[in-house]
Amino acid sequence: MKVVTRFAPSPTGFLHIGGARTALFNWLFARRHGGKYLLRIEDTDRARSTQAAIDAIIEGLEWLGVTPDEPPIFQFARAARHAEIAHAMIARGTAFRCYLTPEEVEARRAEAHAEGRALRSPYRTGEVPATDLPFVVRLKAPDEGEIVNDDLIQGPVRIRARDIDDLVLLRADGTPTYMLAVVVDDHDMGITHVIRGDDHLTNAARQIAIYRAMGWTAPAFAHVPLIHGADGAKLSKRHGALGAEAYRDMGYLPEALAAYLIRLGWSPGHDDILTKEEAAAIFDLARVVKSPARLDLEKLNSVNAHFIREADDARLAALTLDYIAAHRDWPLTAAHRRQLAAAIPILKQRSKTIAEIADFSFFFIRPRPFELDAAAQKAMDAAASERLERLLPRLAAQTDWTAPALAAALKAFAEEEGIGLGKIGPPLRAALTGGAPAPDLGWTLEILGREETLARLADRIGERST
C-alpha cells in the first residue's frame, strides 16, 4: 500500500501554527514511507472562505517548504460528486430522505437525548409523506454494536452505534455537509492515513460509519493533541496562536519554525535539532505524545538562533534588508548595504531572529548627528570626553583597520592613559552608537569604517567645545 496523506485546512483565516504542525506531520509521514502528501482546501463554507485566506495558507506552506506533491484540490468544486454519493447511498439503503422540519428535529433530538440515545428519524424505513415537502438526505446510522477507531496515536476509541445520529449528508438545498464531503474526498484522493488535530477525534466514528455505508475501506486515523500556551491554557494570539506569516514577519527562519514545530509533541528520542529532511527519515507516529504540546517561544528563539548561525551570510543580509524595508523607517544607502553584508558574520552570532540582526545593525545605519540615550549620556562625563579627544588622533593614525588591530590599539591607548579598558569602552561605545546595541568595540570600529568612526568622535568632541 502506498501511503497518501493530506492536509485539509478551512480557508477562513491564516495558516494557524497548529495547522502548520499538522501539515508538517502529514508531510513527514508521507516522506518517511515514500508516499504522497496532498493539500485539500475545504472551502464549502462560502460565507467565511476567502481568497485571501487561501493565498495565505498556500504561501505559508510554501514558505515552510511543505508543498503538496500535486496541485491543491478545492472541496466546493466537488459538490456534484458529493451529492452523487449521497444518492448512491440511498440506492444502497444506507441513507434516506428525511422530511422532518427543523422544529421536529429539535423535539425528537431532545427526546432521544433524554432516553440516552442518538437521533433517529421516522423516515429511515423509507416512508414518504403524502404531499411534497422539503427533505434532507440522512445517513441510516447503525443501531447495534460499536464503531472502533484504532487510532494510531490515541489508541482504540470505541463509540456505541446508538450514539451516532442519523447524520445529515445533503441539506435541503442539495449542498453536502462537511461529514459527507470529507469522506468522499478522502476516498477519491486515495488517502490512506488521516493525520489531524484531536479536536476531530469524535468525527472519526461518524466518518467510519459513512465509509461502511458505501462499502469503502476507511483510512487509518491519527489524532494529534492540540498545542497549548506555556501556561497550559488553550493557545491564544497572546500566547503565539498566530499565522505562519506572522512568525516570518517577526524574523523567524522557515527551517527553524519547521524544526521547532516538528518537535512540538513528537520526539525522536534525543534532543538534537533536526531539519525536516532529517526528521522525515525517522518520523514515527508512535512517538507522538498523547498530551497537549506547549508552545515555548524561548525554545523557538533558541532553535531560530541555531539556524541563523548556520545560515548563508548573503541570504541573511538579504532577509535583514527586506525586514528593515518592511518594518523600519531607516534611510539605507549603498554604503549601509555593504556594511550590513560585512557585519552579518558577527551580528548573526548574537542574534535570535532577523529582527534582532536588524536592530543590531542600527548602530551603523543611524544618520549623523544623533542624540545619546540616557545610559550613553551617563557614560560621557568630562574625563571621558577628554580621553576621546586624545584617542581621536591615535585612531586617525591607525593603518590596520581590522577588528583585532583596532582592539589592540584601544588596549595600548588604555595602558598609556594608565587606566583599564572599562574606562574607555563605555564612553567610546556611547559616542559611536548613541546607546544602540553593537558588537565588541573592535568589530564596531571595523564595521563603521575609519571615516564614519572619526566623524562620530568628532561630533562628540565638537559638542563638548560648544
C-alpha positions in Angstrom: 0.0 0.0 0.0 1.4 3.4 -1.0 0.9 5.9 1.8 -1.1 9.0 0.9 -1.7 11.8 3.4 -3.4 15.2 3.2 -3.7 18.5 4.9 -7.2 19.9 4.7 -7.5 23.4 6.1 -10.6 25.6 6.0 -9.7 28.9 4.4 -11.4 31.1 6.9 -8.1 32.6 8.2 -4.4 32.3 8.1 -2.3 29.2 8.4 -2.5 28.8 12.2 0.6 27.4 13.9 -1.3 24.3 14.9 -2.3 23.8 11.2 1.3 24.2 10.2 2.4 21.5 12.5 -0.4 19.2 11.2 0.8 19.8 7.6 4.3 19.0 8.7 3.3 15.8 10.3 1.5 14.7 7.2 4.4 15.7 5.0 6.9 13.8 7.3 4.8 10.7 7.4 4.4 10.6 3.6 8.2 11.2 3.1 9.0 8.5 5.7 7.1 5.9 3.8 7.9 7.0 0.3 4.3 8.2 -0.3 2.4 11.3 -1.3 1.4 14.4 0.6 -1.6 16.3 -0.8 -3.5 19.5 0.0 -7.2 20.0 0.0 -8.8 23.4 0.6 -12.1 22.8 2.4 -13.9 25.9 1.1 -17.5 24.7 1.4 -18.3 27.4 4.0 -18.8 30.0 1.3 -19.8 32.8 3.7 -16.4 32.6 5.6 -14.0 31.2 3.0 -11.9 33.9 1.3 -9.3 34.1 -1.5 -7.0 36.0 0.9 -7.1 33.1 3.3 -6.5 30.6 0.6 -3.5 32.6 -0.6 -2.2 32.9 3.0 -2.4 29.2 3.6 -0.7 28.2 0.3 2.0 30.9 0.8 2.6 29.8 4.4 3.0 26.2 3.4 5.4 27.2 0.6 7.4 29.3 3.0 7.8 26.4 5.4 8.8 24.1 2.5 5.7 21.9 2.9 4.4 22.0 -0.6 2.0 19.2 -1.8 3.0 16.7 -4.4 0.1 17.6 -6.6 -2.0 20.7 -7.2 -4.4 21.6 -4.4 -8.0 20.2 -4.5 -10.8 22.5 -3.7 -13.7 20.9 -2.0 -16.5 23.2 -3.1 -15.8 22.3 -6.8 -16.6 18.6 -6.0 -20.1 19.3 -4.6 -21.8 17.3 -7.5 -19.6 14.3 -6.7 -20.6 14.5 -3.0 -24.3 14.6 -3.9 -23.8 11.7 -6.3 -22.5 9.5 -3.4 -25.4 10.6 -1.2 -27.9 9.4 -3.8 -25.8 6.2 -4.2 -26.2 5.5 -0.5 -30.0 6.0 -0.8 -29.9 3.3 -3.6 -27.9 1.0 -1.3 -30.4 1.5 1.5 -27.8 3.1 3.8 -29.2 6.7 3.5 -32.7 8.1 3.2 -34.7 11.2 2.5 -35.9 12.8 5.7 -38.9 15.2 5.7 -38.7 16.3 9.4 -39.0 20.1 9.9 -36.2 21.8 11.9 -38.7 22.1 14.8 -39.5 18.4 14.6 -35.8 17.6 14.5 -35.1 19.5 17.7 -38.1 17.9 19.5 -37.0 14.4 18.5 -33.4 15.1 19.4 -34.3 16.3 22.9 -36.5 13.2 23.3 -33.6 10.9 22.1 -31.1 12.5 24.4 -33.5 12.1 27.3 -33.5 8.4 26.6 -29.7 8.2 26.3 -29.6 7.6 22.5 -28.9 9.5 19.3 -31.4 11.0 16.9 -33.4 8.5 14.8 -35.6 9.8 12.0 -39.1 8.2 11.5 -38.3 8.3 7.7 -35.3 5.9 7.9 -37.6 3.0 6.9 -38.3 4.6 3.5 -41.6 6.2 4.4 -42.7 9.1 2.1 -45.2 11.8 3.1 -48.4 12.2 1.1 -47.5 15.7 -0.1 -44.3 17.1 -1.5 -42.1 18.5 1.3 -38.5 19.7 1.5 -36.2 17.0 2.6 -32.6 16.4 3.6 -30.6 13.2 3.0 -29.5 11.4 6.2 -27.3 8.5 6.9 -29.1 5.5 8.3 -26.9 5.2 11.3 -26.2 1.7 12.7 -28.2 0.7 15.8 -26.2 -2.2 17.1 -22.6 -2.8 18.3 -19.7 -0.4 18.4 -17.7 1.6 15.9 -14.0 1.2 16.8 -11.3 3.7 15.6 -7.9 2.1 16.2 -6.3 5.4 16.3 -2.5 5.4 15.7 -1.9 8.0 18.4 -4.8 7.8 20.8 -5.2 4.0 20.7 -8.6 2.3 20.3 -11.5 4.7 20.6 -15.0 3.0 20.9 -18.3 4.6 20.3 -21.6 2.9 20.6 -23.5 2.8 17.3 -26.6 4.0 19.1 -24.8 7.2 20.0 -24.4 8.3 16.4 -27.2 10.4 14.9 -28.8 9.8 11.6 -26.4 12.4 10.2 -27.4 14.9 7.5 -25.5 14.2 4.3 -27.2 16.6 2.0 -29.0 19.7 3.1 -32.5 20.7 1.9 -30.8 22.9 -0.8 -28.8 19.9 -2.0 -25.5 21.0 -0.7 -23.3 18.4 1.0 -22.3 18.6 4.7 -18.8 18.5 6.0 -19.0 14.9 7.1 -20.0 13.6 3.7 -17.6 15.8 1.8 -14.6 14.8 3.8 -15.3 11.1 3.4 -15.9 11.3 -0.3 -12.8 13.4 -0.9 -10.5 11.3 1.2 -11.8 8.2 -0.6 -11.4 9.7 -4.1 -8.0 11.0 -3.2 -6.8 7.6 -2.1 -6.0 8.9 1.4 -4.5 6.1 3.5 -3.8 8.0 6.7 -5.7 10.9 8.1 -3.4 12.8 10.5 -5.2 15.8 12.1 -5.9 17.5 15.4 -7.7 15.6 18.2 -10.5 18.1 18.1 -11.7 15.9 15.2 -11.5 12.7 17.3 -15.2 12.3 17.7 -15.7 12.8 14.0 -13.8 9.7 13.2 -16.5 7.3 14.3 -19.2 9.2 12.3 -17.0 9.2 9.2 -16.2 5.5 9.6 -20.0 4.9 9.6 -20.2 6.7 6.3 -17.4 4.7 4.8 -19.2 1.5 5.8 -22.4 2.7 4.3 -20.7 2.9 1.0 -18.7 -0.3 1.4 -15.5 1.6 1.4 -12.4 0.9 3.5 -11.7 3.7 6.0 -8.2 5.2 6.2 -6.1 4.9 9.3 -6.7 7.8 11.7 -4.1 9.5 13.9 -5.4 12.4 16.0 -2.6 14.7 17.3 -3.1 16.5 20.6 -3.5 20.3 20.2 -1.0 22.9 21.1 -1.4 24.9 24.3 0.3 28.0 25.6 3.2 27.8 28.0 0.7 28.2 30.9 -1.2 25.1 29.7 -4.2 27.1 28.6 -5.7 26.9 25.1 -3.5 28.7 22.7 -4.4 32.3 22.0 -2.9 35.1 19.9 -1.4 36.4 23.1 0.5 33.1 23.6 1.6 32.6 20.0 -1.5 31.4 18.1 -0.5 33.4 15.0 -0.3 32.6 11.3 2.9 31.4 9.7 3.3 34.8 8.0 3.4 36.5 11.5 6.3 34.3 12.5 8.0 35.2 9.2 7.4 38.9 9.9 8.8 38.6 13.4 12.1 37.4 11.9 12.0 33.6 12.2 13.5 31.4 9.5 11.2 28.8 7.9 13.6 26.0 8.6 13.7 27.0 12.2 9.9 27.2 12.7 9.6 23.8 10.9 12.2 22.2 13.1 10.6 23.6 16.3 7.1 22.5 15.3 8.3 19.0 14.4 9.5 18.5 18.0 6.3 20.0 19.4 4.6 16.8 20.6 6.9 14.4 18.8 10.3 13.1 20.0 12.9 11.1 18.1 14.5 10.0 21.4 17.1 12.7 21.7 17.4 16.5 22.0 19.2 17.2 18.7 17.7 19.9 16.5 16.6 18.3 13.2 15.8 19.7 9.9 12.5 18.5 8.4 14.5 16.3 5.9 16.4 14.7 8.8 13.2 14.2 10.8 11.5 12.6 7.7 13.9 9.7 7.8 12.9 8.6 11.3 9.4 10.1 11.8 7.1 7.7 13.6 3.5 8.4 14.8 4.1 6.1 17.8 6.4 8.8 19.2 3.7 11.5 19.2 2.7 12.1 22.8 -0.9 11.9 23.8 -0.9 15.0 25.9 -1.1 18.6 24.5 2.2 20.2 23.5 3.1 23.6 24.9 4.3 26.4 22.8 7.6 27.8 24.3 8.7 31.0 22.4 12.0 31.0 24.3 12.7 27.5 22.9 11.7 28.7 19.4 14.1 31.6 19.8 16.9 29.2 20.7 16.2 27.0 17.7 16.0 30.0 15.4 19.3 31.3 16.7 20.8 27.9 15.8 19.6 28.1 12.2 20.7 31.8 12.0 24.2 30.8 12.9 24.2 28.1 10.3 22.6 30.2 7.6 24.3 31.6 4.5 25.5 35.2 5.2 24.3 36.6 1.9 20.8 35.1 2.5 20.7 36.7 6.0 21.8 40.0 4.6 19.0 39.9 2.1 16.4 38.9 4.7 17.6 41.6 7.0 17.4 44.3 4.3 13.8 43.1 3.5 12.9 43.2 7.2 14.3 46.8 7.5 12.4 47.9 4.4 9.1 46.4 5.8 9.4 47.3 9.5 11.9 50.2 10.0 11.9 53.7 8.6 15.7 53.9 8.2 17.5 55.7 5.4 19.5 52.9 3.8 22.3 53.8 1.5 24.6 51.7 -0.7 27.3 52.0 1.9 24.9 50.7 4.6 24.2 47.7 2.5 27.9 46.9 2.1 28.3 47.4 5.9 25.5 45.0 6.6 26.9 42.4 4.3 30.3 42.7 6.1 28.7 42.7 9.6 26.5 39.7 9.2 29.1 37.1 10.2 29.4 39.0 13.5 25.8 40.0 14.1 24.4 36.6 13.5 26.4 35.1 16.3 24.4 37.1 18.9 21.0 37.3 17.2 18.0 35.1 17.8 15.9 36.5 14.9 16.2 38.5 11.8 14.6 41.3 13.7 17.5 41.3 16.2 20.0 41.3 13.3 18.2 44.4 12.0 18.2 46.1 15.5 21.9 45.2 16.0 22.7 46.9 12.6 21.0 50.2 13.6 24.2 51.5 15.2 25.9 51.9 11.8 22.7 52.9 9.8 21.5 55.7 12.0 22.4 59.1 10.4 24.6 61.7 12.0 24.4 63.7 14.1 22.4 61.7 16.6 21.4 62.1 20.3 22.7 59.8 23.0 20.3 57.9 25.0 20.2 58.3 28.8 22.6 55.5 29.6 25.1 56.7 26.9 24.9 60.2 28.3 25.9 58.9 31.8 29.0 57.3 30.3 30.0 60.6 28.7 31.4 62.6 31.6 34.1 65.3 31.3 37.0 63.0 31.9 35.7 60.5 29.3 35.2 63.2 26.7 38.8 64.5 27.2 40.1 60.9 26.7 38.1 60.6 23.5 39.7 63.8 22.3 43.1 62.3 22.9 42.0 59.0 21.3 40.9 60.6 18.1 44.3 61.3 16.6 45.5 57.8 17.6 42.7 56.2 15.6 43.2 58.6 12.7 46.8 57.3 12.5 45.8 53.7 12.6 46.8 51.9 9.4 45.3 48.5 10.0 41.5 49.0 10.3 40.6 45.4 11.3 38.9 44.4 14.5 41.9 42.6 16.1 44.3 45.5 15.3 41.8 48.1 16.5 41.2 46.2 19.7 44.9 46.1 20.3 45.2 49.8 19.6 42.5 50.5 22.2 44.3 48.3 24.7 47.6 50.2 24.1 45.9 53.5 24.5 44.4 52.5 27.8 47.8 51.4 29.1 49.3 54.8 28.1 46.5 56.5 29.9 47.1 54.3 33.0 43.6 53.1 33.1 41.7 49.9 32.3 39.6 49.4 29.2 36.5 49.7 31.3 37.2 53.5 31.4 37.4 53.7 27.6 34.9 51.2 26.3 31.6 52.7 27.6 32.2 56.3 26.5 33.7 55.2 23.2 30.7 53.0 22.6 28.3 55.8 23.6 30.0 58.2 21.1 29.9 55.7 18.3 26.4 54.2 18.7 24.4 56.6 20.8 23.4 53.7 23.0 22.2 51.4 20.3 23.3 47.7 20.6 26.5 46.9 18.9 29.2 44.1 18.9 32.6 44.2 20.6 34.3 47.5 20.1 36.9 46.2 17.7 34.2 44.9 15.4 32.1 48.1 16.0 35.0 50.2 14.7 35.7 47.9 11.8 32.1 47.8 10.7 31.7 51.6 11.0 34.8 52.2 9.0 37.6 54.8 9.5 35.7 57.8 8.1 32.5 57.2 10.0 34.3 56.4 13.2 36.3 59.6 13.1 33.3 61.7 12.1 31.2 60.4 15.0 34.0 61.0 17.5 34.5 64.5 16.1 30.7 65.1 16.6 31.0 64.3 20.3 34.2 66.3 20.8 32.6 69.2 18.9 29.6 69.1 21.3 32.0 69.4 24.2 33.7 72.5 22.9 30.4 74.4 22.2 
